[in-house]
Amino acid sequence: MTSPTHAAELDGFLSLLASSRAPRTVEAYRRDLIQLAQWLDGPVSAATTEDLERWVAQMRADGRAATTVARRIAAVRSFFRQQMLLGQRGDNPAASLELPRRTRKLPRTLSPAEAERLIEAANGTTPRAMRDRALVELMYGAGLRVSEAIGLDRRGVDLDERIVRALGKGQKERLVPLGRPAVESLRRYIAMGRPHLDRRNRPELFLNARGGPLTRAGAFFVLRKLATKAGLEPERVHPHLLRHSFATHLLEGGADLRAIQELLGHVSISTTQTYTRVESKRLKEAYSRAHPRA
């Protein structure tokens, strides 16, 4: 249980946070700060640097994942940063907390041939088959996040101009070009598939079998079903894998890293640079297999 004072502080912090961060981040920070308050058995605002160092040490001793520890530290730093801006605190006791080292895993990708097999597995003439084909073509052809794809409304794609308006993190809009295969699949779905699914006059582009908006879980299910049909490992195939594959295949094809950053909607180029490591690994493997002095 949190005290009324702490609850008011927390609500104020989260309300301001919600204006600049995604809802999932706000909810995660809420849980993190409540967990800390319970561990302290008191309000977070009264914590000292020593309290927070012991809290971090306890999380590490409990075997918490580095990503969880890093997010919780980020939540607390952000909380105290706001306290300082409001004049409620003169220092940030979380500022000196040491972040755990994170081992960055290289994103797994589909090969171009596997991506083609996945797309071809969505062939069909039923409304849902046309929807599935359009969904896969869009996520792989434009590198959309699953939230961006299922969040599109019918006006979010301009088929004549071959452009999709994606609403990314922080509600930032970006324009992403579409290839001809994606445009053709979307045109077919919108003209012949979607009208049979749209029983409630919904604005969303992608609808489920009951006429409601397609959900994240629905998109995951679609991809795993298609992966099984394509002879791929279904547990390996998920929406973000298509985004990783989109970026990697662009890089392999000679696209500029800054252009890929813009297409993906990454704020920082360092996030996009992960894909250069994927390409570097591929080249090293090719060298090891082929060069006589490798």
C-alpha positions in Angstrom: 0.0 0.0 0.0 1.2 3.5 -0.7 0.4 6.5 1.5 -2.0 9.2 0.2 1.0 11.7 0.0 3.1 9.3 -2.0 0.1 8.3 -4.2 -0.4 12.0 -5.0 3.3 12.5 -5.8 3.3 9.4 -8.0 0.1 10.5 -9.9 1.6 13.9 -10.5 4.8 12.4 -11.9 3.0 10.0 -14.1 0.6 12.6 -15.5 3.5 14.7 -16.7 5.4 11.7 -17.9 2.4 10.6 -20.0 2.8 13.8 -22.2 6.1 12.6 -23.6 6.4 8.8 -23.1 4.5 5.8 -24.4 1.6 4.4 -22.3 3.5 1.1 -21.7 6.5 3.1 -20.4 4.3 5.1 -18.0 2.7 1.9 -16.7 6.2 0.2 -16.3 7.5 3.2 -14.3 4.4 3.2 -12.1 5.0 -0.4 -11.2 8.7 0.2 -10.6 8.1 3.2 -8.3 5.4 1.3 -6.3 7.8 -1.6 -6.0 10.5 0.7 -4.6 8.0 2.3 -2.2 7.1 -1.1 -0.9 10.8 -2.1 -0.5 11.5 1.2 1.3 8.3 0.9 3.4 7.9 4.6 2.8 7.6 7.3 0.1 10.1 7.2 -2.8 10.6 11.0 -2.3 12.3 10.4 1.0 14.9 7.9 -0.4 18.6 8.6 0.0 21.4 7.6 -2.3 22.4 4.9 0.3 18.8 3.5 0.2 18.8 3.3 -3.5 22.2 1.7 -3.7 21.0 -1.0 -1.3 17.8 -1.4 -3.4 19.9 -1.9 -6.6 22.2 -4.4 -4.8 19.1 -6.3 -3.6 17.8 -6.5 -7.2 21.1 -7.9 -8.4 21.3 -10.4 -5.6 17.8 -11.5 -6.5 19.0 -12.2 -10.0 16.9 -9.5 -11.7 17.6 -9.0 -15.4 19.9 -6.2 -16.4 17.1 -4.7 -18.5 14.7 -4.6 -15.5 17.3 -3.0 -13.2 18.2 -0.4 -15.8 14.6 0.5 -16.3 13.9 0.8 -12.6 16.9 3.1 -12.2 15.7 5.2 -15.1 12.2 5.4 -13.5 13.7 6.6 -10.2 16.1 9.1 -11.9 13.2 10.5 -13.9 11.0 10.8 -10.7 13.7 12.8 -8.8 14.5 14.9 -11.8 10.9 16.1 -11.8 11.0 16.6 -8.0 14.0 18.9 -8.5 12.3 20.8 -11.3 9.3 21.4 -9.1 11.5 22.6 -6.2 10.5 19.7 -4.0 14.0 18.2 -3.8 17.4 19.8 -4.0 19.3 16.8 -5.3 18.8 13.6 -7.3 19.9 10.7 -5.1 19.6 8.3 -8.1 22.0 10.3 -10.3 25.1 8.3 -9.2 23.5 4.9 -9.4 25.5 2.6 -11.7 23.6 1.1 -14.5 24.2 -2.6 -15.2 26.1 -3.6 -18.3 23.8 -4.9 -20.9 24.9 -7.4 -23.4 23.3 -6.3 -26.7 22.1 -9.3 -28.7 22.2 -9.0 -32.4 18.7 -9.0 -33.8 17.8 -12.2 -35.6 16.5 -11.8 -39.1 14.8 -13.7 -41.9 16.8 -14.3 -45.1 15.2 -12.6 -48.2 14.1 -16.1 -49.4 12.5 -16.8 -46.0 10.7 -13.5 -46.1 9.4 -14.4 -49.6 8.1 -17.7 -48.3 6.3 -16.1 -45.4 4.6 -13.6 -47.8 3.7 -16.4 -50.3 2.1 -18.4 -47.4 -0.5 -15.7 -47.2 -1.9 -16.4 -50.7 -5.6 -16.8 -50.7 -8.9 -15.3 -51.7 -10.7 -15.1 -48.4 -11.0 -11.7 -46.7 -8.7 -12.9 -43.9 -6.1 -14.2 -46.3 -6.1 -10.9 -48.1 -5.7 -9.1 -44.8 -2.9 -11.3 -43.7 -1.0 -10.8 -47.0 -1.4 -7.0 -46.8 -0.3 -7.1 -43.1 2.9 -9.1 -43.8 3.7 -7.0 -47.0 3.3 -3.8 -45.0 5.4 -4.8 -42.0 8.2 -6.2 -44.0 8.0 -3.7 -46.9 7.8 -0.7 -44.6 9.6 -1.9 -41.4 6.7 -0.9 -39.2 6.4 -1.7 -35.5 3.4 -3.9 -34.8 1.8 -1.1 -32.8 2.2 1.2 -35.9 0.7 -1.4 -38.3 -2.4 -2.2 -36.2 -2.8 1.5 -35.3 -3.2 2.5 -38.9 -6.6 3.8 -40.1 -7.8 3.6 -43.7 -6.4 7.1 -44.4 -3.0 6.1 -43.1 -2.0 4.7 -46.5 -1.8 6.6 -49.8 -1.8 3.9 -52.4 -1.5 6.4 -55.3 1.6 8.0 -53.8 2.8 4.7 -52.4 3.3 6.1 -48.9 2.3 5.0 -45.4 1.9 7.5 -42.5 3.2 5.7 -39.5 2.6 7.1 -36.0 5.7 6.0 -34.0 6.9 6.4 -30.4 6.1 9.7 -28.8 3.3 10.1 -31.4 5.8 11.2 -34.0 4.6 10.7 -37.6 6.9 9.6 -40.3 6.3 8.9 -44.0 7.6 5.6 -45.3 7.5 4.6 -49.0 5.8 1.4 -50.1 6.9 -1.0 -52.7 4.6 -2.1 -55.5 3.9 -5.6 -54.0 2.8 -4.0 -50.7 0.6 -1.5 -52.6 -1.0 -4.2 -54.7 -1.8 -6.4 -51.6 -3.2 -3.4 -49.7 -5.3 -2.3 -52.7 -6.7 -5.9 -53.1 -7.4 -6.2 -49.3 -9.1 -2.7 -49.1 -11.2 -3.3 -52.2 -12.2 -7.0 -51.8 -11.3 -8.2 -48.3 -11.9 -5.5 -45.8 -15.5 -4.7 -46.8 -16.4 -8.3 -45.7 -14.8 -7.8 -42.3 -16.0 -4.3 -41.6 -19.3 -4.9 -39.9 -19.1 -2.0 -37.5 -17.9 0.8 -39.8 -14.5 0.9 -38.0 -11.8 3.4 -39.0 -8.9 0.9 -38.5 -7.2 -0.5 -41.6 -6.7 -4.0 -40.2 -9.8 -5.8 -38.8 -10.3 -9.1 -37.2 -12.9 -11.8 -38.1 -15.5 -10.2 -35.8 -15.1 -6.7 -37.4 -13.1 -5.2 -34.5 -9.6 -3.8 -34.8 -6.8 -6.4 -35.2 -4.8 -6.6 -31.9 -1.1 -7.2 -31.2 -2.0 -10.7 -30.2 -3.9 -11.1 -33.4 -0.9 -10.0 -35.4 1.4 -12.4 -33.6 -1.1 -15.2 -34.3 -1.3 -14.3 -38.0 2.5 -14.5 -38.4 2.9 -17.7 -36.5 0.2 -19.3 -38.6 1.9 -18.2 -41.8 5.3 -19.3 -40.5 4.0 -22.8 -39.9 2.5 -22.9 -43.4 5.8 -21.6 -44.9 7.9 -24.2 -43.1 9.6 -21.8 -40.8 9.9 -22.1 -37.0 6.7 -20.4 -35.7 8.2 -19.5 -32.3 11.0 -17.6 -34.2 8.6 -15.5 -36.3 7.1 -12.4 -34.7 6.3 -8.8 -35.9 9.6 -7.3 -34.8 11.5 -9.9 -36.8 10.0 -8.5 -40.0 11.2 -5.0 -38.9 14.7 -6.3 -38.2 14.7 -8.1 -41.6 13.5 -4.9 -43.4 16.5 -2.9 -41.9 19.1 -5.7 -42.5 18.0 -6.3 -46.1 18.1 -2.5 -46.8 21.7 -2.4 -45.4 22.7 -5.4 -47.4 21.3 -3.8 -50.5 23.5 -0.7 -50.0 21.1 1.7 -48.3 22.6 4.6 -46.3 22.4 4.2 -42.5 20.9 7.6 -42.0 18.1 6.8 -44.5 17.4 3.5 -42.6 17.3 5.5 -39.3 14.7 7.8 -40.8 12.6 4.9 -42.3 12.6 3.1 -38.9 11.8 6.2 -36.9 14.8 5.8 -34.6 15.6 8.9 -32.6 19.3 7.9 -32.2 21.6 6.7 -34.9 23.2 4.4 -32.4 20.1 2.3 -32.3 20.2 1.9 -36.1 24.0 1.0 -35.9 23.0 -2.3 -34.4 22.3 -3.4 -38.0 25.8 -2.7 -39.1 26.9 -5.3 -36.5 24.5 -7.8 -38.1 26.0 -7.1 -41.5 29.6 -7.2 -40.1 28.9 -10.6 -38.6 27.5 -11.9 -41.9 30.6 -10.7 -43.7 32.9 -12.3 -41.2 31.1 -15.6 -41.5 31.3 -15.5 -45.3 35.0 -14.7 -45.0 35.6 -17.6 -42.7 33.8 -20.0 -45.0 35.5 -18.8 -48.2 39.0 -17.5 -47.7 41.8 -20.0 -47.7 43.7 -18.0 -45.1 40.8 -17.5 -42.8 
